[in-house]
């Protein structure tokens, strides 16, 4: 009888994994699966709460080294392939310390962030390091990851990349519209956009765009949409990939740039 009880307790311990472990296990699935189907809409800036249509596995690049959500692809390129969190600035610093030749950060599969303040700090680190940001064909940059795209000293977006924005949500369930326009909760984002090179009116307009849909929805933007916010000037050089004559695939595939010219 004691043996049966002991066996029961052992099995109970085995299957009662800590919540944190369950969370990590769930997020590992997210990093390796895209569950989004590309749906053309008119106009292209259309709010949608239901773009999780069909699953398609993608190959997340292993690279030559891994630092949190970052993968080192070669001596000059790294990729962001997961959500950022509180530890991401430290991961980024460690990556650059070990690989000082990195010049470009590719945004491949970027669902957003678990910590907005750490994410903005990471964006400032990307800018301070002088890295370019590049969203390859099929790359998906969503939510807080869009701030990291703006952090690039130069920015490149290939045809077939996609972006998604929405309002942030704090730990109390409050969103941007629950605060005054000049409240610190909102001004921290406006100040960030201005630091990244946007004129104040453009910063306000883009922030208003992100908050035009609630947190539980998403406003999907094409490569062409996001280029409308990119300024081609001496202080913010932009390399824009030309549209391809080939038809777009129905499912968005994340393809890493091999160093060749954009499609």
ZAMARGU-4260 file (C-alpha; in steps of 0.2 Angstrom, whole numbers, plus 5000, padded with zeros to 4 digits):
<rodrens>
0) 5000/5000/5000 | 5014/5012/5004 | 5022/5008/4987 | 5006/5013/4978 | 5005/5029/4988
5) 5023/5033/4984 | 5020/5030/4966 | 5004/5041/4966 | 5014/5056/4974 | 5028/5054/4962
10) 5016/5055/4947 | 5007/5070/4955 | 5024/5079/4957 | 5029/5075/4939 | 5013/5082/4931
15) 5011/5097/4943 | 5024/5108/4934 | 5026/5126/4941 | 5016/5139/4932 | 5032/5148/4926
20) 5038/5132/4918 | 5021/5130/4909 | 5022/5148/4903 | 5040/5145/4896 | 5035/5129/4887
25) 5020/5138/4879 | 5031/5153/4873 | 5043/5140/4865 | 5028/5135/4854 | 5025/5153/4849
30) 5043/5156/4844 | 5042/5142/4831 | 5025/5144/4824 | 5016/5157/4814 | 4997/5156/4815
35) 4993/5171/4803 | 4986/5171/4786 | 4989/5185/4774 | 4973/5193/4770 | 4973/5208/4758
40) 4961/5221/4763 | 4956/5238/4756 | 4961/5250/4762 | 4977/5241/4769 | 4976/5249/4786
45) 4961/5239/4792 | 4958/5234/4810 | 4956/5215/4813 | 4953/5205/4828 | 4954/5188/4819
50) 4970/5186/4809 | 4975/5169/4818 | 4968/5158/4804 | 4980/5144/4800 | 4996/5137/4807
55) 5012/5136/4797 | 5028/5130/4804 | 5044/5141/4800 | 5062/5138/4803 | 5068/5149/4816
60) 5086/5153/4813 | 5098/5145/4825 | 5113/5155/4819 | 5130/5154/4827 | 5125/5160/4844
65) 5109/5163/4854 | 5106/5178/4866 | 5088/5178/4873 | 5077/5182/4858 | 5092/5186/4847
70) 5101/5175/4835 | 5118/5179/4828 | 5118/5175/4810 | 5136/5179/4805 | 5149/5192/4808
75) 5138/5207/4803 | 5120/5201/4805 | 5109/5196/4820 | 5090/5192/4820 | 5076/5195/4832
80) 5065/5180/4832 | 5054/5181/4848 | 5046/5193/4860 | 5057/5204/4871 | 5056/5205/4890
85) 5065/5213/4905 | 5081/5203/4901 | 5082/5208/4883 | 5093/5224/4885 | 5106/5213/4894
90) 5105/5200/4881 | 5108/5213/4868 | 5123/5220/4877 | 5131/5203/4879 | 5128/5199/4860
95) 5137/5215/4855 | 5151/5212/4867 | 5154/5195/4860 | 5151/5200/4842 | 5156/5218/4840
100) 5155/5217/4821 | 5136/5216/4820 | 5129/5230/4809 | 5111/5224/4805 | 5097/5218/4815
105) 5084/5208/4805 | 5067/5208/4812 | 5060/5191/4807 | 5047/5184/4819 | 5043/5198/4832
110) 5027/5196/4842 | 5030/5211/4853 | 5036/5213/4871 | 5032/5208/4889 | 5040/5224/4896
115) 5037/5241/4887 | 5050/5250/4897 | 5064/5237/4894 | 5059/5237/4876 | 5061/5256/4874
120) 5078/5255/4883 | 5083/5241/4870 | 5077/5252/4856 | 5089/5266/4862 | 5103/5253/4864
125) 5100/5248/4845 | 5101/5266/4840 | 5116/5270/4851 | 5125/5255/4843 | 5122/5262/4826
130) 5113/5246/4820 | 5102/5246/4804 | 5086/5237/4805 | 5079/5226/4791 | 5063/5217/4789
135) 5065/5204/4776 | 5051/5197/4765 | 5039/5188/4776 | 5045/5196/4791 | 5032/5200/4804
140) 5034/5214/4816 | 5020/5217/4829 | 5015/5227/4844 | 5030/5233/4854 | 5042/5226/4841
145) 5038/5241/4829 | 5047/5252/4841 | 5063/5242/4838 | 5061/5244/4819 | 5061/5263/4822
150) 5077/5261/4832 | 5087/5257/4817 | 5100/5270/4812 | 5094/5266/4794 | 5079/5256/4791
155) 5075/5244/4777 | 5059/5235/4774 | 5056/5222/4759 | 5040/5219/4750 | 5030/5206/4758
160) 5035/5211/4776 | 5020/5215/4788 | 5017/5225/4803 | 5004/5226/4817 | 5000/5240/4829
165) 4988/5242/4844 | 4986/5251/4860 | 4997/5245/4875 | 4989/5238/4890 | 4996/5240/4908
170) 4995/5229/4923 | 4979/5237/4929 | 4971/5234/4912 | 4972/5252/4907 | 4976/5258/4889
175) 4983/5274/4881 | 4966/5282/4880 | 4963/5280/4898 | 4976/5293/4902 | 4977/5311/4897
180) 4987/5314/4880 | 5001/5323/4890 | 5002/5310/4904 | 5019/5302/4907 | 5011/5285/4902
185) 5009/5293/4884 | 5023/5305/4883 | 5036/5291/4885 | 5031/5284/4868 | 5030/5301/4860
190) 5047/5306/4867 | 5054/5289/4860 | 5048/5292/4843 | 5055/5310/4842 | 5072/5303/4848
195) 5071/5290/4834 | 5070/5305/4822 | 5051/5308/4819 | 5046/5326/4819 | 5034/5330/4834
200) 5018/5330/4823 | 5023/5314/4815 | 5026/5306/4832 | 5009/5311/4837 | 5001/5305/4822
205) 5009/5288/4822 | 5005/5286/4841 | 4987/5290/4837 | 4987/5277/4823 | 4994/5264/4835
210) 4980/5268/4848 | 4966/5268/4835 | 4962/5250/4839 | 4961/5243/4857 | 4974/5231/4864
215) 4964/5215/4860 | 4964/5220/4842 | 4977/5224/4829 | 4979/5236/4815 | 4989/5227/4801
220) 5000/5237/4790 | 5009/5232/4774 | 5027/5237/4769 | 5020/5251/4758 | 5010/5257/4773
225) 5025/5258/4785 | 5036/5266/4771 | 5024/5281/4772 | 5031/5285/4789 | 5049/5283/4784
230) 5059/5299/4779 | 5072/5299/4766 | 5084/5312/4773 | 5102/5314/4778 | 5098/5310/4796
235) 5087/5295/4792 | 5093/5286/4776 | 5081/5273/4770 | 5084/5259/4758 | 5067/5253/4751
240) 5065/5236/4742 | 5056/5238/4726 | 5040/5228/4723 | 5042/5211/4715 | 5032/5206/4700
245) 5030/5188/4707 | 5013/5185/4715 | 5012/5185/4734 | 5010/5169/4744 | 4994/5167/4754
250) 5004/5162/4769 | 5018/5174/4775 | 5035/5165/4776 | 5049/5172/4786 | 5064/5172/4774
255) 5081/5177/4780 | 5092/5189/4769 | 5107/5180/4763 | 5116/5196/4759 | 5109/5197/4741
260) 5099/5212/4734 | 5081/5213/4740 | 5067/5205/4729
</rodrens>
